[in-house]
Amino acid sequence: MTTPPSASKLPAAAPAPIWGIVLILVILCLDQASKYWVLNHLDLLTIGKIEISPIFDLTMVWNYGVSFGALKAHADWQRWGLVIMSGVIATIFAVWLFKAQRRQTFIALALVIGGAIGNLIDRVRFGAVADFLDFSGFFFPWVFNVADAAITIGAILLAIDMLMNPDDTPQSKQNSGSKSQ
């Protein structure tokens, strides 16, 4: 009768995909709840701006483009093009998330996916993304939302992860696998 290998010798399991889905849903809920609150309870659409502090305000801005207002969608076909582009990116990142082996990669991808879906919902519902977090008093000229913050933090974490683990890319795994055969 053989004995099972000790637990310390077993390979580390990849993060459970369920936690990625949970993080995506948390970001999505926080984003949509904050937008609902700003649009329906604060009535920021009518008020326009609420001064909170010298560095932070709530300012209603409709973003018809992507990050920082780039690639503005003025025509309806452009809006739907951005919806499709966001959906494709979220899908590609979701496939990557289910293959991720490191916690930092996993968290970064879930943040980006949750934020992308949150902004995608706005584009479908309103034709633009509702932005309202305004740190212009802190010399930051852009107004953003929870989804944008999640996407930005996720992208930064992903970049750091790739810089810290340059040999652990999908391409390097393919190359090393073909050399050993």
C-alpha positions in Angstrom: 0.0 0.0 0.0 1.5 3.3 -1.0 1.3 6.4 1.1 -0.1 9.6 -0.3 2.4 12.4 -0.9 2.6 14.9 1.9 0.5 18.0 1.7 3.7 20.2 1.5 4.7 18.4 -1.7 1.4 18.9 -3.5 1.5 21.8 -6.0 -0.2 25.0 -4.8 -3.7 25.2 -6.1 -4.7 28.2 -8.3 -7.1 30.6 -6.6 -10.6 29.4 -6.8 -12.6 31.0 -9.7 -15.5 31.6 -7.4 -13.4 34.3 -5.5 -12.8 36.1 -8.8 -16.5 36.0 -9.5 -17.2 37.3 -6.0 -14.8 40.2 -6.4 -16.2 41.1 -9.9 -19.7 41.1 -8.3 -18.6 43.3 -5.4 -17.0 45.9 -7.8 -20.1 45.7 -10.0 -22.5 46.2 -7.1 -20.4 49.1 -5.5 -20.2 50.8 -8.9 -23.9 50.5 -9.8 -25.1 51.3 -6.3 -23.0 54.5 -6.2 -24.2 55.5 -9.6 -27.8 54.9 -8.6 -27.3 56.9 -5.4 -25.7 59.8 -7.2 -28.3 59.9 -10.1 -31.5 59.1 -8.1 -31.0 60.2 -4.5 -28.5 63.1 -4.7 -30.1 64.2 -8.0 -26.6 65.2 -9.2 -28.0 65.4 -12.7 -30.0 68.5 -11.7 -27.5 69.9 -9.1 -24.4 69.3 -11.2 -21.9 69.7 -8.4 -21.7 69.2 -4.6 -18.7 70.6 -2.9 -17.4 68.2 -0.2 -13.9 69.5 0.6 -11.2 71.6 -0.9 -9.8 68.6 -2.8 -13.0 66.5 -3.4 -16.4 67.2 -5.0 -19.2 65.2 -6.5 -19.5 66.5 -10.1 -21.8 65.0 -12.6 -20.1 64.3 -16.0 -21.3 62.0 -18.8 -18.3 60.3 -20.4 -19.0 59.4 -24.0 -15.5 58.0 -24.5 -13.3 55.5 -22.9 -10.6 56.2 -20.3 -10.2 59.9 -19.6 -12.7 60.7 -22.3 -10.6 59.4 -25.2 -12.3 57.8 -28.2 -15.6 59.7 -27.8 -18.6 57.9 -29.2 -20.8 60.7 -30.8 -22.8 58.4 -33.1 -24.9 55.5 -31.9 -22.8 53.0 -33.9 -19.7 54.2 -32.0 -21.5 53.7 -28.7 -22.3 50.1 -29.6 -18.7 49.7 -30.9 -17.5 50.7 -27.4 -20.0 48.3 -25.8 -18.7 45.4 -28.0 -15.1 46.4 -27.4 -15.7 46.4 -23.6 -17.4 43.1 -23.8 -14.6 41.5 -25.7 -12.0 42.8 -23.4 -13.9 41.6 -20.3 -14.3 38.2 -21.9 -10.6 37.9 -22.7 -9.7 38.9 -19.2 -12.2 36.5 -17.8 -10.6 33.6 -19.7 -7.2 34.8 -18.4 -8.6 35.1 -14.8 -9.6 31.4 -14.9 -6.1 30.5 -15.9 -4.3 32.8 -13.5 -1.9 31.2 -11.0 -0.9 34.2 -8.8 -3.1 36.0 -6.4 -2.0 39.4 -7.7 -2.9 38.5 -11.3 -6.2 37.1 -10.2 -7.2 40.2 -8.2 -6.0 42.6 -10.9 -8.0 40.8 -13.6 -11.2 40.7 -11.4 -10.9 44.5 -10.7 -10.6 45.2 -14.4 -13.4 42.9 -15.4 -15.8 44.3 -12.7 -15.0 47.9 -13.7 -15.4 47.1 -17.4 -18.8 45.5 -16.9 -20.0 48.4 -14.7 -19.1 50.9 -17.4 -20.6 48.6 -20.1 -23.9 48.6 -18.2 -23.9 52.5 -18.3 -23.2 52.6 -22.0 -26.1 50.2 -22.7 -28.5 52.0 -20.4 -27.6 55.7 -20.9 -25.3 55.8 -24.0 -22.5 57.2 -21.8 -20.8 56.4 -18.5 -21.8 58.3 -15.4 -18.7 59.9 -13.7 -18.9 61.9 -10.5 -15.8 61.5 -8.3 -14.0 64.8 -8.7 -10.5 65.3 -7.2 -9.7 68.3 -9.3 -8.8 70.2 -6.1 -6.0 67.7 -5.8 -4.7 68.7 -9.2 -6.3 65.6 -10.8 -8.3 67.0 -13.8 -10.5 63.9 -14.5 -13.9 63.0 -13.0 -14.3 59.2 -12.6 -16.4 56.6 -10.9 -16.0 53.3 -8.9 -15.6 51.2 -12.1 -12.9 53.5 -13.4 -11.0 53.3 -10.1 -11.2 49.5 -10.1 -10.0 49.4 -13.7 -7.1 51.7 -12.9 -6.0 49.9 -9.8 -6.4 46.5 -11.6 -4.3 47.7 -14.5 -1.6 49.0 -12.2 -1.5 45.7 -10.3 -1.4 43.8 -13.5 1.6 45.9 -14.8 3.4 45.4 -11.5 2.7 41.7 -11.6 4.1 41.4 -15.1 7.2 43.5 -14.3 7.9 41.3 -11.2 7.3 38.1 -13.0 8.6 38.7 -16.6 9.4 35.0 -17.2 6.0 33.8 -16.2 4.0 35.0 -19.2 1.8 32.7 -21.3 4.3 33.0 -24.2 7.3 31.9 -22.1 5.2 28.9 -20.8 4.5 27.9 -24.4 8.2 28.2 -25.3 9.4 26.3 -22.3 6.8 23.5 -22.9 7.9 23.0 -26.5 11.6 22.8 -25.5 11.1 20.0 -23.0 9.2 17.8 -25.5 
